[in-house]
Amino acid sequence: MRDAVGGGAGRNEVVASLIVGVVALGAVLLLAATQSVAGLHVFAIPFIATAAVLATAPHAPLARPRAVLTAYPVAVATALVVTAVAGPSTYTAAVAAALSITVMVLLKAPHVPAVPAAAAIGLTDPGVGYVLDPLVPGVALVLGVALLAGRVLPGYEYRWG
């Protein structure tokens, strides 16, 4: 977008910004509705952050479905193991976050929003139940919205692969 000296944003920039906002709003509202109706704990910072990344930077390597589908399980598994060994604490959260980043980078599938999931596990020790609530539904909902938006919204491109 143009700076204040050059004037306001052009029509195409405004439309593109609105499309990004629609994608983000769709994903976040679906998370909120799912939590409210189904009682799943999916309205959480990691999944909201993923919605923001997928909406604002759908072509970025960290937004690709492979990165999302690799990074979250890696972060969660790493954190569950670290927490089982060390017990929940701020130090465990820090170690879980750092180790999950390391493994994501080794697998060439970084997705930054998965890191707070690892830290939250290290801090609270929700146990392996975290995989079923909120991990699987949260990731599925956010990816589903982005993939659907990539098919139906002009100017927004997000595809599998």
C-alpha positions in Angstrom: 0.0 0.0 0.0 1.1 3.5 -0.7 2.4 5.6 2.1 0.7 8.7 3.4 2.7 11.0 1.2 1.6 9.2 -2.0 -2.0 9.1 -1.1 -4.4 6.3 0.0 -4.4 2.7 -1.0 -5.6 1.9 -4.5 -8.9 0.1 -5.2 -7.1 -3.2 -5.9 -5.2 -3.0 -2.6 -8.4 -2.3 -0.7 -10.1 -5.3 -2.4 -7.1 -7.5 -1.7 -7.1 -6.4 2.0 -10.8 -7.1 2.3 -10.3 -10.6 0.9 -7.6 -11.3 3.4 -9.9 -10.1 6.2 -12.7 -12.2 5.0 -10.5 -15.4 5.0 -9.2 -14.6 8.5 -12.7 -13.7 9.8 -14.1 -16.9 8.3 -11.5 -19.1 10.0 -11.6 -17.4 13.3 -15.5 -17.3 13.4 -15.5 -21.0 12.6 -13.1 -21.7 15.5 -15.3 -19.6 17.8 -18.5 -21.3 16.7 -17.0 -24.8 16.9 -15.8 -24.1 20.5 -19.2 -22.7 21.4 -21.3 -25.4 19.9 -19.1 -28.5 20.1 -17.2 -27.6 23.3 -13.8 -28.2 21.6 -11.0 -25.9 22.7 -10.1 -24.7 19.2 -10.5 -21.0 19.8 -6.8 -20.8 20.8 -3.9 -18.6 20.0 -2.0 -21.2 17.9 -5.0 -21.8 15.5 -5.9 -18.1 15.4 -2.3 -17.3 14.5 -2.4 -20.0 11.8 -5.6 -18.4 10.4 -3.7 -15.1 10.2 -0.7 -16.6 8.4 -2.9 -18.5 5.9 -5.0 -15.4 5.2 -2.1 -12.9 4.9 0.6 -15.0 3.3 -0.9 -18.0 1.5 2.1 -18.4 -0.7 4.7 -18.3 2.0 6.5 -21.6 2.8 5.3 -21.5 6.4 1.7 -21.3 5.1 1.8 -24.4 2.9 -0.4 -27.3 4.0 2.6 -29.6 4.3 4.2 -27.1 6.8 1.1 -26.8 8.8 0.4 -30.6 8.8 4.0 -31.4 9.8 4.7 -28.6 12.2 1.8 -29.1 14.5 2.3 -32.8 15.2 6.0 -32.2 15.6 5.5 -29.4 18.1 2.8 -31.3 20.0 4.7 -34.6 20.1 7.9 -32.9 21.2 6.1 -30.9 23.9 4.3 -34.0 25.2 7.6 -35.9 25.5 9.4 -33.0 27.2 6.6 -32.4 29.6 6.2 -36.1 30.5 9.9 -36.1 31.4 10.3 -32.8 33.1 6.8 -31.9 34.3 5.0 -28.7 33.4 6.7 -25.4 34.1 7.8 -22.3 32.3 11.2 -23.9 31.7 9.6 -27.0 30.2 7.5 -24.7 28.0 10.7 -22.9 26.8 12.5 -26.2 26.1 9.5 -27.6 24.3 9.1 -24.5 22.1 12.8 -24.4 21.2 13.0 -28.1 20.5 9.9 -28.0 18.3 11.4 -25.2 16.3 14.6 -27.2 15.8 12.7 -30.3 14.6 10.5 -28.2 12.3 13.6 -26.6 10.7 15.2 -30.1 10.3 12.1 -31.3 8.5 12.0 -28.2 6.4 8.4 -27.5 7.5 8.5 -24.5 9.8 5.1 -23.1 10.9 5.6 -20.5 13.6 2.1 -20.7 15.1 2.7 -24.3 16.1 5.3 -23.1 18.6 2.8 -21.6 21.1 1.0 -24.9 21.1 4.3 -26.6 22.2 4.8 -23.9 24.8 1.2 -24.2 26.1 1.7 -28.0 26.5 4.9 -27.5 28.4 3.3 -25.0 30.7 0.0 -26.8 31.4 0.5 -30.6 30.6 -2.8 -31.3 29.0 -1.7 -34.8 28.2 -2.2 -36.8 24.9 -5.8 -35.7 24.8 -4.5 -32.5 23.3 -4.2 -34.3 20.0 -8.0 -34.9 19.8 -8.9 -31.6 21.4 -7.8 -29.1 20.1 -5.1 -30.2 17.7 -6.9 -32.2 15.0 -10.1 -30.2 14.8 -8.3 -26.8 15.1 -5.9 -27.6 12.2 -8.6 -29.2 10.1 -10.9 -26.2 10.5 -8.3 -23.5 9.7 -6.9 -25.4 6.7 -10.4 -26.2 5.5 -11.4 -22.5 5.5 -8.2 -21.5 3.6 -8.6 -24.3 1.0 -12.3 -23.5 0.5 -11.5 -19.8 0.2 -8.8 -20.6 -2.3 -11.4 -22.2 -4.5 -14.2 -19.6 -4.2 -12.7 -16.2 -3.5 -11.2 -14.4 -6.5 -7.8 -13.0 -5.7 -7.1 -15.5 -2.9 -5.0 -18.5 -3.9 -4.4 -21.3 -1.5 -4.2 -24.8 -2.7 -3.2 -28.3 -1.5 0.4 -29.1 -2.5 
